[in-house]
Amino acid sequence: MTILEKFYQGDIRALSKVISYIEDQENGYRDLLGKLYERSGRSVRIGITGPPGAGKSTLVNALIHEFLNQKKRVGVIAVDPTSPFTGGALLGDRVRMHDFPTTGEVYFRSMATRGATGGLAADTDNITVVLDAFGYDVSLIETVGVGQVELDVIDACDSVVVAVVPESGDAVQTMKAGLMEIADIFVVNKADRPSSERLVSDLKQTLATKKKQPGHWPIPVIPTVATERKNTDQLFARINAHLEFIKANGQFDEHRRLQIKKKILNILKNRFQREFLDRLAGEADLDALADSIHRGEANPFAVGNDLFDRFSR
């Protein structure tokens, strides 16, 4: 029996092997993804993002319990910083999975960013397709949380939860980080700490003054204490309400179509870039060109334009 046949029969080990095969971009991985795309499209994707220390992992764990209570199968993609020594995920061995059944209702996968920016690993979207095809009802995507503007999550998810804590600062700082533009739900976690009520109030006030589009979703601000699972049931309810809202008014399907268009453009961009650079490395003497620029005989812009004209033909 092949790995793919075992995958179709629900073998967890086969699932892990398929994900590794795609993550490592083995020969034929695109053809494999193409087959899995035909079996996907049923699950929902929920992103949990925010600054370091916001309690994203604890929120994810609390949400898993809520989904399990609804008899849902949950796949978790936890994107971690890349180890500078191994290239792998720094937090790859997650003890969190010991909190959940080992019968396959929950599947954890840690992924290293491998240099990707925007808070997600490059293959995050592909892995959600794998989890979908395997039969998971929900993919929870936890971003890396290393301080950069984590905007890529909106292109991989249907619903985005932005977690902040009182120590994150005021609502203005949150706006500067760009998180106001991607949040469908705000969570002020660790709400038992001082100044949490003020942050909740500031966020609500800022959201109230934000320009509204017709048929907009009213973004809620939910205070939680995830370690005690306090108000995480409210967060779960608002996630479901948001998904129902965007499905009812057509935004869900429209957003999925936009994601697919971006996916096509990214595939083309990556292929053109890879093939162009391969040709460039094989035919252009970059060392000699760099020396000529260093001597003042040329400039990088003219050299770049010349190389593009030569190789784009």
C-alpha positions in Angstrom: 0.0 0.0 0.0 1.4 3.4 -0.9 1.8 6.4 1.4 -1.0 8.2 -0.4 -3.4 5.2 -0.1 -2.7 5.1 3.6 -3.3 8.8 3.7 -6.7 8.4 2.1 -7.5 5.7 4.7 -6.8 8.1 7.6 -3.3 7.0 8.7 -1.7 9.7 10.8 1.8 8.6 10.1 1.0 8.9 6.4 -0.3 12.4 7.0 3.0 13.4 8.7 5.0 11.9 5.8 2.9 13.7 3.2 3.4 17.0 5.0 7.2 16.5 5.2 7.3 15.6 1.6 5.6 18.9 0.6 7.5 21.0 3.2 10.8 19.7 1.8 9.6 20.2 -1.8 10.5 16.7 -2.9 10.2 15.9 -6.6 6.6 15.7 -7.6 5.3 17.5 -4.6 3.2 19.9 -6.8 1.5 17.0 -8.5 0.7 15.5 -5.1 -0.8 18.9 -3.9 -2.8 19.0 -7.1 -4.4 15.7 -6.2 -5.1 16.8 -2.7 -6.7 20.1 -3.8 -9.4 18.0 -5.5 -10.3 16.6 -2.1 -10.1 19.9 -0.1 -12.4 22.8 0.3 -14.6 21.7 3.2 -12.6 22.9 6.3 -12.3 26.4 7.7 -9.0 28.1 8.5 -8.6 30.3 11.6 -5.5 32.3 12.3 -4.3 33.4 15.7 -1.7 36.2 15.6 -0.3 38.8 17.8 2.9 40.0 19.5 5.2 37.7 21.5 3.9 36.8 24.9 0.2 37.4 24.0 -0.7 33.8 25.0 -1.5 32.6 21.5 -0.6 29.0 22.2 -2.8 28.9 25.3 -5.7 30.4 23.3 -5.2 27.8 20.6 -5.3 25.0 23.3 -8.5 26.5 24.8 -10.1 26.7 21.3 -9.2 23.1 20.6 -11.2 22.0 23.6 -14.2 24.0 22.4 -14.0 22.4 18.9 -13.7 18.9 20.4 -16.8 19.6 22.4 -18.6 20.2 19.1 -17.2 16.9 17.7 -14.9 18.7 15.3 -11.5 17.4 14.2 -8.8 20.0 14.5 -5.4 20.4 12.7 -3.0 22.9 14.3 -0.2 24.5 12.4 2.2 26.3 14.8 4.7 28.4 13.0 7.9 28.8 15.0 11.2 30.8 14.5 13.8 28.9 12.6 16.7 27.5 14.4 20.0 29.1 13.1 21.7 25.8 13.6 19.4 23.1 12.3 17.0 25.1 10.1 14.1 23.5 12.0 11.5 24.8 14.3 12.8 25.9 17.7 9.7 24.7 19.5 9.2 21.6 17.3 8.6 19.1 20.1 5.3 20.4 21.5 4.3 19.0 24.9 0.9 20.6 24.3 -0.4 17.5 22.4 -0.4 15.5 25.7 -3.5 17.6 26.7 -5.6 16.0 23.9 -6.7 12.6 22.7 -4.2 10.5 20.8 -6.8 9.0 18.5 -6.4 11.5 15.7 -9.1 14.1 16.6 -6.3 16.7 17.0 -3.1 16.9 15.0 -0.2 19.3 15.8 2.4 20.3 13.3 5.2 22.7 14.0 6.7 24.5 11.0 9.9 26.6 10.8 9.6 30.0 9.0 12.8 29.2 7.1 13.4 32.8 6.3 9.8 33.6 5.4 8.4 36.9 6.7 4.9 37.9 7.6 4.6 35.5 10.5 3.9 32.3 8.5 6.0 29.6 6.9 6.1 29.5 3.2 4.2 26.2 3.0 1.5 27.1 5.5 -1.2 27.4 2.9 -0.2 24.1 1.3 -0.4 22.3 4.6 -3.9 23.6 5.3 -4.8 21.9 2.0 -3.3 18.6 3.2 -5.2 18.8 6.6 -8.4 19.6 4.7 -8.0 16.6 2.3 -7.2 14.4 5.3 -10.6 15.2 6.8 -9.9 17.8 9.5 -12.9 20.2 10.0 -10.8 23.1 11.3 -7.2 24.3 10.8 -5.9 26.5 13.5 -2.9 28.5 12.4 -0.7 30.1 15.1 1.7 32.6 13.7 5.4 32.9 14.8 5.0 36.1 16.9 8.5 37.5 16.6 7.4 41.2 16.3 7.2 41.7 12.6 3.9 42.8 11.0 2.2 39.5 10.5 -0.1 40.3 7.6 0.3 37.1 5.6 -2.1 35.3 7.9 -5.1 37.0 6.1 -4.1 35.3 2.9 -4.2 31.9 4.5 -7.2 32.1 6.8 -11.0 32.7 6.7 -11.1 34.3 10.2 -8.3 36.1 12.0 -8.1 36.5 15.8 -5.6 39.1 16.9 -4.4 38.6 20.5 -2.9 41.5 22.5 -2.1 41.9 26.2 -2.0 45.0 28.4 1.8 45.1 28.1 1.3 45.5 24.3 0.6 49.2 24.8 -2.4 51.3 23.7 -4.7 50.9 20.7 -2.6 53.4 18.7 0.4 51.1 18.9 -1.8 48.2 17.7 -2.9 50.4 14.7 0.7 51.1 13.9 1.5 47.4 13.8 -1.2 47.0 11.0 -3.2 44.6 13.1 -6.4 46.7 12.9 -6.5 45.9 9.2 -6.5 42.2 9.5 -8.4 41.5 12.8 -11.9 39.9 12.6 -11.8 39.5 16.4 -9.7 41.2 19.0 -8.7 39.3 22.2 -7.2 41.1 25.1 -5.6 38.1 26.8 -4.3 38.0 30.4 -7.3 40.3 31.2 -6.7 39.8 35.0 -3.7 42.1 34.8 -3.7 45.8 35.5 -4.7 48.2 32.7 -6.5 45.4 30.7 -9.8 47.2 31.1 -8.3 50.4 29.6 -6.9 48.5 26.6 -10.3 46.9 26.0 -11.9 50.3 26.2 -9.3 51.9 23.9 -9.7 49.2 21.3 -13.4 49.5 21.3 -13.3 53.3 21.0 -10.7 53.1 18.2 -12.8 50.5 16.3 -15.9 52.7 16.7 -14.2 55.6 14.9 -12.9 53.4 12.1 -14.5 54.0 8.7 -17.1 51.2 8.1 -17.8 49.5 4.8 -21.4 48.6 3.9 -22.4 45.3 5.4 -19.3 45.3 7.6 -18.7 42.8 10.4 -18.7 44.6 13.8 -15.3 43.6 15.2 -15.7 42.4 18.9 -13.1 42.9 21.6 -13.1 40.0 24.1 -11.2 40.0 27.3 -9.9 36.5 28.2 -7.7 34.7 30.7 -6.7 31.8 28.5 -4.8 29.9 31.2 -8.1 29.6 33.1 -10.2 29.3 29.9 -12.1 32.3 31.1 -14.2 33.8 28.3 -12.6 31.5 25.7 -16.1 30.1 25.1 -17.1 33.6 24.1 -14.2 33.8 21.7 -15.3 30.4 20.2 -18.8 31.7 19.8 -17.6 34.9 18.1 -15.4 32.9 15.7 -18.4 30.8 14.7 -20.6 34.0 14.4 -18.0 35.6 12.1 -17.8 32.5 9.8 -21.6 32.4 9.6 -21.7 36.1 8.8 -19.2 36.0 5.9 -20.8 32.9 4.5 -24.2 34.4 4.6 -23.2 37.6 2.7 -20.8 35.9 0.2 -17.6 37.3 1.7 -16.4 33.8 2.5 -16.4 32.6 -1.1 -15.1 36.0 -2.4 -12.2 35.9 0.0 -11.4 32.3 -1.0 -11.4 33.3 -4.7 -9.0 36.2 -3.9 -6.7 33.8 -2.0 -6.7 31.4 -5.0 -5.8 34.2 -7.4 -2.9 35.2 -5.2 -1.8 31.6 -5.0 -1.7 31.4 -8.8 0.3 34.6 -9.0 2.7 33.4 -6.4 3.3 30.1 -8.2 4.1 32.0 -11.4 6.3 34.5 -9.6 8.3 31.9 -7.8 8.7 29.8 -11.0 9.8 32.8 -13.1 12.2 34.0 -10.4 13.7 30.5 -9.9 14.2 29.9 -13.6 15.6 33.4 -14.2 18.1 33.2 -11.4 19.2 29.7 -12.5 19.9 31.0 -15.9 21.6 34.0 -14.5 23.9 31.9 -12.3 24.8 29.7 -15.2 25.6 32.4 -17.8 26.4 35.7 -16.1 29.7 36.4 -14.3 28.4 38.3 -11.3 31.8 38.6 -9.7 33.1 40.4 -12.8 30.1 42.7 -12.9 30.4 43.5 -9.2 34.1 44.4 -9.7 33.2 46.7 -12.5 30.6 48.5 -10.4 33.1 48.6 -7.5 35.7 50.3 -9.8 33.1 52.9 -10.9 32.9 51.6 -14.4 29.2 50.7 -14.1 26.3 51.0 -11.8 24.0 48.3 -10.4 20.8 49.7 -12.0 22.3 49.7 -15.5 23.8 46.2 -14.9 20.4 44.9 -13.6 18.5 46.3 -16.6 21.0 44.8 -19.0 20.8 41.4 -17.4 17.0 41.5 -17.4 17.0 42.4 -21.1 19.5 39.7 -22.0 17.8 36.9 -20.1 14.2 37.8 -20.5 14.6 37.2 -24.2 
